[in-house]
Amino acid sequence: MKLFIVWSDKSDAGKDTVAELLSELVPLTIVKFSRAFKTPLEDWLGLDRGSLDDKEFRVKPVVNPVTGNLESFTYNDLMYNFFHVFKSLYPGGNYLVPGATKNVINSIIGNVAIVDCRNQTELELLKLLDYELVLLHIDGRGETKSTDLDIKLDDWSFVPTQYYIDNSGTIEELRDKVRKIVEDLYE
């Protein structure tokens, strides 16, 4: 079984699109580390599921779940601080869902694609999984370097199979590039 790590150091590079195109060719489950982090936070704040995926929503001031008052900080600020609290509580471990994410991912039957590996702890977790790792490095149209990313391309040197995908063309060109990678991997 393969675990496809769809990674870029740019925001909006096309990671989700590449994973979706990959899923058209290879049966797989797409996993997002961030969802494991955002779901409990949304529950705690009484938000609709998926609210914290909306970039425009995240820059709004937080509505205090107890008083209903607007706070002086945004949902992005809260997520950043919440994330770092968990990081300090579980140093060197999987602080997103302590002790569970490894088991959940390993229990998936078949191939997996992870599209949002952003930090060293998540990277270390990937080393522990029982999968053949394949890195798909996406260089897309996004010009902005991701601000919540503390992984560099060199950090992926432990992954034996790596592909570079230039996502500066059309969706058809991107689909062809993904298809060629799948053919190479499964020939």
C-alpha positions in Angstrom: 0.0 0.0 0.0 1.2 3.5 -0.8 0.9 6.7 1.1 1.1 9.7 -1.2 2.3 12.8 0.5 1.0 15.7 -1.7 3.1 18.6 -0.5 4.0 22.2 -1.4 5.6 25.0 0.4 3.2 27.4 -1.2 -0.4 27.9 -0.3 -3.0 27.3 -3.1 -0.5 25.3 -5.1 -3.1 22.6 -6.1 -2.5 19.9 -3.5 -6.1 19.0 -3.1 -6.6 19.0 -6.9 -3.6 16.6 -7.4 -5.0 14.3 -4.6 -8.5 14.3 -6.3 -6.9 13.6 -9.7 -4.8 10.8 -8.1 -8.0 9.3 -6.6 -9.5 9.1 -10.1 -6.7 6.7 -11.1 -5.8 4.9 -7.8 -8.3 3.8 -5.2 -7.3 5.8 -2.1 -8.5 7.7 1.0 -7.6 11.3 1.3 -6.6 12.3 4.8 -6.1 15.8 6.2 -4.2 16.2 9.5 -5.8 19.7 9.9 -9.3 18.3 10.0 -8.3 16.2 13.1 -7.2 19.5 14.7 -10.1 21.7 13.5 -13.0 19.4 14.4 -12.6 19.5 18.2 -12.0 23.2 18.1 -15.2 23.8 16.0 -17.1 21.6 18.5 -15.7 23.6 21.4 -16.7 26.9 19.8 -20.1 25.6 18.7 -19.3 26.2 15.0 -20.6 24.4 12.0 -18.3 21.6 10.7 -16.0 23.0 8.1 -16.2 26.6 9.4 -12.5 26.7 10.1 -11.7 25.6 6.5 -13.1 28.9 5.2 -10.2 31.4 5.0 -12.6 34.5 5.0 -14.3 33.2 8.2 -11.0 32.6 10.0 -10.0 36.3 9.8 -13.2 37.4 11.6 -13.1 38.2 15.4 -13.9 35.2 17.6 -17.4 35.1 19.1 -17.0 34.0 22.7 -19.0 30.8 23.1 -20.0 31.7 26.6 -20.8 35.4 26.5 -21.6 35.8 22.8 -19.3 38.9 22.7 -16.7 39.5 20.0 -13.1 39.0 21.2 -10.1 41.1 20.1 -8.5 38.2 18.3 -9.5 36.2 15.2 -10.2 32.6 14.6 -6.8 32.3 12.9 -5.2 33.7 16.1 -7.1 31.2 18.2 -6.2 28.3 15.9 -2.5 29.2 16.0 -2.5 29.4 19.8 -4.6 26.3 20.2 -2.3 24.4 17.9 0.8 25.5 19.9 -0.8 24.6 23.2 -1.3 21.1 21.9 2.3 21.1 20.6 3.6 22.0 24.0 1.5 19.3 25.7 2.6 16.6 23.3 6.2 17.5 22.3 7.6 15.1 19.7 4.3 13.2 19.5 1.1 13.4 17.6 -0.6 16.3 19.3 -3.4 16.6 16.8 -5.2 13.5 18.1 -2.8 12.2 20.7 -2.0 8.5 20.2 -4.8 8.0 17.7 -3.9 9.3 14.2 -1.2 6.7 13.6 -3.7 3.9 14.4 -6.4 5.5 12.3 -4.2 6.0 9.2 -2.7 2.5 9.6 -6.2 1.0 9.8 -7.2 2.4 6.4 -7.3 -0.5 3.9 -5.6 0.6 0.7 -3.7 3.6 -0.5 -3.8 7.0 1.3 -3.1 10.5 0.2 -2.2 13.2 2.8 -2.5 16.8 1.6 -1.6 19.0 4.5 1.6 17.8 6.3 2.8 21.1 7.7 5.1 20.5 10.7 7.9 18.3 12.0 5.6 16.3 14.3 3.4 15.3 11.4 6.4 14.5 9.3 7.8 12.3 12.1 4.5 10.5 12.3 4.6 9.6 8.6 7.9 7.8 9.3 6.1 5.4 11.7 3.3 4.4 9.3 3.2 1.0 7.6 3.1 2.3 4.1 5.4 2.8 1.1 5.8 6.5 1.0 5.6 8.6 -2.2 6.2 12.3 -2.2 4.5 14.5 -4.8 6.1 17.9 -4.6 3.7 20.4 -6.1 5.1 23.7 -7.5 2.0 25.6 -8.3 0.7 29.0 -9.1 0.5 30.0 -5.5 3.2 32.7 -4.8 2.7 32.9 -1.1 4.9 30.7 1.1 2.7 29.0 3.7 3.1 30.8 7.0 2.2 27.8 9.1 4.7 25.4 7.5 7.9 24.4 9.3 9.0 21.8 6.8 11.4 22.3 3.9 11.9 20.2 0.8 15.2 18.8 2.3 13.2 17.4 5.3 11.6 14.8 2.9 15.0 13.1 2.1 13.8 10.0 3.9 11.1 9.4 1.3 12.6 7.0 -1.3 10.2 7.8 -4.2 9.7 11.5 -5.1 8.1 13.3 -8.0 8.0 17.0 -8.9 4.8 18.3 -10.4 4.8 21.8 -12.1 1.2 23.0 -11.7 1.5 26.1 -13.9 -0.6 24.8 -16.8 -4.1 23.6 -17.4 -6.1 21.0 -15.5 -5.7 18.7 -18.5 -1.9 19.1 -18.3 -2.0 18.4 -14.6 -4.2 15.3 -15.1 -1.6 14.0 -17.7 1.3 14.5 -15.2 -0.6 12.7 -12.4 -1.5 9.9 -14.9 2.2 9.5 -15.9 3.3 9.2 -12.3 0.7 6.5 -11.6 1.9 4.6 -14.7 5.5 4.9 -13.5 4.6 3.6 -10.0 2.4 0.8 -11.1 4.1 -0.5 -14.3 
